[in-house]
């Protein structure tokens, strides 16, 4: 089993990624750390616990960053994409258990040091927790097995501006800091995630396969698909951004890419743009190809 830490800002595709990770026997989920992004860090922590409750999982949840790495916080929310509660307006009550004591940054550092060159970090929200961890303990750059990041748009347009992808845009300084740190990164950006598509036709099947989890995931995912339909009329589904990052750890052959040096625009109209320059010595592998059908088949076999 590959030990992982999953770092989330739990909205709907984060919930799907959590389900995928927890239900994949190849992965040992050491903990799930939370940050601001789609929702506040408090809401992300609550939503993560709710999802784990539906999965009947006791994976520890550790709250992390509630504001950007360097910038003044700005109020940001995505109710038009993820619902008022962040999980498609499916929230029925508070989770039965709470988050662990401590903070995400210390948890990441501790786990990486306990198991040097074994732990893979999968980040599907802002890179704030990881940037803070590297600043506090720069030695972890050499101790992680790899960081798999859902974020960025190197060869394609962004999704919050013409230039920027949402996770990087929410904290560009953190992303730039991580990419420049030398830590080994596999970037699962819009370059590949927008080539995946979960069809709305799957939702009826999800509702029949599991009396608790299936309808819960189907209801929130249908809400997400509604947002996609507004942005991309006729698409008939949604992209699987965060789940693909998990899939790329389970099966690295789902994606292919090139080594690059990556930088992030930190001001101006192109704030948050990720620019990659081919470099065999670069620490970031930017994925530009995906076997979408193979990944989707695998994802569906695990989640519902």
C-alpha positions in Angstrom: 0.0 0.0 0.0 1.3 3.5 -0.9 1.0 5.9 2.1 -0.6 9.2 1.1 -1.8 12.4 2.7 -4.8 14.0 0.8 -5.0 17.8 1.1 -8.5 19.1 0.3 -10.8 22.1 0.3 -13.8 19.8 0.2 -16.3 20.8 -2.4 -17.9 18.2 -4.7 -15.0 16.9 -6.7 -12.9 16.7 -3.5 -15.6 14.5 -2.1 -15.3 12.2 -5.1 -11.5 12.2 -4.7 -11.8 11.3 -1.0 -14.2 8.4 -1.9 -11.9 7.2 -4.6 -8.9 7.2 -2.3 -10.6 5.6 0.7 -12.0 2.8 -1.5 -8.8 2.0 -3.2 -6.8 -0.8 -1.5 -3.6 0.4 -3.1 -3.6 3.4 -0.9 -3.0 3.9 2.8 -4.6 7.2 3.7 -2.6 8.5 6.6 -4.8 11.5 7.0 -6.8 14.2 5.2 -5.7 17.8 5.7 -8.0 20.7 4.9 -7.6 24.3 3.7 -9.6 27.2 2.5 -10.6 27.3 -1.2 -14.0 26.2 -2.5 -15.2 26.9 1.0 -13.7 28.1 4.3 -11.3 25.8 6.1 -14.0 25.2 8.8 -16.5 24.1 6.1 -13.9 22.0 4.3 -13.2 20.2 7.5 -16.8 19.6 8.2 -17.5 18.4 4.7 -14.6 16.0 4.8 -15.9 14.5 8.0 -19.4 14.2 6.5 -18.0 12.4 3.4 -15.9 10.0 5.6 -19.0 9.3 7.7 -20.8 8.1 4.6 -17.8 6.0 3.7 -17.8 4.5 7.2 -14.1 5.6 7.5 -12.2 6.7 10.5 -9.3 8.3 8.6 -8.1 11.3 10.6 -8.9 14.8 9.5 -6.6 17.7 10.4 -7.5 21.3 9.8 -5.0 23.6 8.1 -4.7 27.0 6.5 -7.6 29.4 6.6 -6.0 32.2 4.6 -3.4 32.6 1.8 0.3 32.0 2.2 1.3 35.7 1.9 -1.6 37.8 0.6 -4.4 39.5 2.4 -7.4 37.1 2.5 -10.2 37.9 0.1 -13.7 36.5 0.6 -14.2 33.8 -2.0 -16.9 31.2 -2.3 -18.3 29.0 -5.1 -22.0 28.4 -4.2 -22.9 28.5 -7.9 -20.5 25.5 -8.5 -20.5 23.6 -5.2 -23.7 24.8 -3.4 -24.1 26.9 -0.3 -22.7 24.1 1.9 -19.9 23.1 -0.6 -21.3 19.7 -1.2 -24.2 20.4 -3.5 -26.7 21.4 -0.7 -26.8 17.8 0.6 -25.7 18.6 4.1 -28.3 17.2 6.6 -26.4 17.7 9.9 -23.1 18.0 11.5 -20.7 15.0 11.5 -20.6 12.8 14.6 -16.8 13.2 15.1 -14.5 16.2 14.9 -11.1 17.0 13.5 -7.9 15.8 15.2 -6.0 18.0 17.5 -3.1 19.9 15.9 -2.7 21.5 12.5 -2.2 20.3 9.0 1.3 21.7 8.6 2.7 19.8 11.6 0.9 16.7 10.5 2.4 16.8 7.0 5.9 17.4 8.4 5.6 14.7 11.0 4.3 12.0 8.6 6.9 12.7 6.0 9.7 12.5 8.6 8.4 9.3 10.1 8.4 7.6 6.7 11.2 9.2 4.6 10.8 8.9 0.8 7.6 6.9 1.2 4.8 9.4 1.6 3.0 10.9 -1.4 1.1 14.1 -0.9 -1.9 14.6 -3.1 -3.1 18.2 -3.1 -6.4 19.1 -4.7 -7.0 22.5 -3.2 -4.7 25.5 -2.7 -1.0 24.7 -2.0 -1.0 26.7 1.2 -0.5 23.9 3.7 2.4 22.5 1.7 4.0 25.9 1.2 3.8 26.5 5.0 5.2 23.0 5.7 8.2 23.6 3.3 8.9 27.0 4.9 8.8 25.5 8.4 10.8 22.4 7.5 12.6 22.7 4.2 14.2 19.3 4.6 10.9 17.6 3.6 11.6 18.6 0.0 14.1 15.7 0.0 12.0 13.4 2.1 8.7 13.1 0.3 8.2 10.4 -2.3 6.3 12.8 -4.6 3.6 15.6 -4.6 0.7 15.1 -7.0 -1.0 18.5 -7.5 -4.4 19.1 -9.1 -3.9 22.6 -10.3 -2.7 24.8 -13.0 -3.3 25.2 -16.7 0.0 25.2 -18.7 -1.1 24.5 -22.3 -4.8 25.4 -22.0 -6.8 28.4 -20.8 -7.7 28.8 -17.1 -11.2 28.2 -15.6 -11.5 31.3 -13.3 -9.8 33.7 -15.7 -8.5 33.2 -19.2 -5.1 32.5 -17.7 -5.6 30.8 -14.3 -6.9 27.6 -12.8 -8.9 28.0 -9.6 -6.6 26.2 -7.1 -3.5 28.2 -8.2 -5.4 31.4 -8.5 -6.7 31.1 -4.9 -3.1 31.3 -3.6 -0.6 31.9 -6.4 2.2 32.7 -3.9 1.9 29.3 -2.3 1.9 27.5 -5.7 4.9 29.5 -6.9 6.8 28.8 -3.7 6.1 25.0 -3.9 7.1 24.8 -7.6 10.3 26.7 -7.0 11.2 24.6 -3.9 12.6 21.7 -5.9 10.1 19.3 -4.4 9.2 16.6 -7.0 5.8 17.5 -8.4 3.4 15.8 -10.9 1.0 18.4 -12.1 -2.5 17.2 -12.9 -3.9 20.4 -14.4 -6.7 21.4 -16.7 -4.4 20.2 -19.5 -5.6 16.7 -18.6 -8.6 17.0 -16.2 -10.8 18.7 -18.8 -10.3 15.6 -21.0 -12.2 13.5 -18.5 -16.0 13.3 -18.4 -18.3 11.7 -15.9 -21.7 11.3 -17.6 -24.9 12.2 -15.9 -26.2 8.8 -17.0 -24.1 7.3 -14.3 -26.1 8.9 -11.5 -29.1 6.6 -11.8 -26.7 3.6 -11.4 -25.0 5.2 -8.3 -28.4 5.5 -6.6 -29.1 1.8 -7.0 -25.7 0.4 -5.9 -25.4 1.7 -2.3 -28.3 2.7 0.0 -26.3 5.5 1.7 -23.2 6.5 -0.2 -24.6 6.2 -3.7 -27.5 8.7 -3.4 -25.4 11.1 -1.4 -22.7 11.2 -4.1 -25.2 11.3 -6.9 -27.1 14.2 -5.5 -24.0 16.4 -5.0 -22.6 15.4 -8.3 -25.8 16.2 -10.2 -25.6 19.7 -8.6 -22.0 20.0 -9.9 -23.1 18.8 -13.4 -25.7 21.5 -13.4 -22.9 24.1 -13.0 -21.0 22.5 -15.9 -24.1 22.6 -18.1 -24.3 26.3 -17.5 -20.7 26.8 -18.5 -20.6 24.2 -21.3 -24.1 23.7 -22.6 -24.8 20.2 -23.8 -21.7 18.7 -22.0 -23.9 16.1 -20.2 -21.7 15.6 -17.2 -18.6 17.0 -15.4 -14.8 16.8 -15.5 -13.2 14.7 -12.7 -10.5 17.2 -11.7 -9.6 16.0 -8.2 -10.2 12.3 -8.7 -7.7 12.2 -11.5 -5.0 13.3 -9.1 -5.8 10.3 -6.9 -6.0 8.1 -10.0 -2.5 9.1 -11.1 -1.1 7.9 -7.8 -2.9 4.5 -8.0 -2.1 4.1 -11.7 0.7 6.4 -13.0 0.0 5.1 -16.5 -3.3 7.0 -16.6 -1.3 10.2 -17.5 1.8 11.2 -19.4 3.8 14.4 -19.3 7.1 16.2 -19.6 9.6 17.6 -17.1 9.5 21.4 -16.8 10.4 24.4 -14.8 7.2 26.0 -13.7 6.5 29.5 -12.5 3.4 31.3 -11.5 2.4 34.9 -12.4 2.1 36.8 -9.2 0.5 40.1 -10.4 -1.3 41.8 -13.2 -4.0 40.5 -15.5 -2.4 37.1 -15.8 -2.3 36.5 -12.0 -2.2 32.8 -11.3 -1.0 31.7 -14.8 1.2 28.7 -14.7 4.0 28.8 -17.3 6.1 25.8 -18.0 9.5 25.7 -19.8 10.7 22.2 -20.9 13.7 21.3 -18.8 14.9 17.7 -18.2 16.3 18.9 -14.8 13.0 20.5 -13.8 11.3 19.2 -10.7 7.7 19.4 -12.1 6.2 16.9 -14.5 3.4 18.6 -16.3 0.9 16.0 -17.5 -0.6 16.8 -21.0 -2.0 13.4 -22.0 -4.5 11.1 -20.2 -6.1 7.8 -21.0 -9.5 9.1 -20.0 -11.5 6.0 -20.7 -9.2 3.7 -18.7 -9.2 6.2 -15.8 -13.0 6.6 -15.8 -13.5 2.8 -15.8 -11.2 2.5 -12.8 -12.8 5.4 -10.9 -16.3 4.0 -11.4 -15.2 0.6 -10.3 -14.1 2.0 -6.9 -16.4 4.9 -6.0 -19.8 3.4 -6.5 
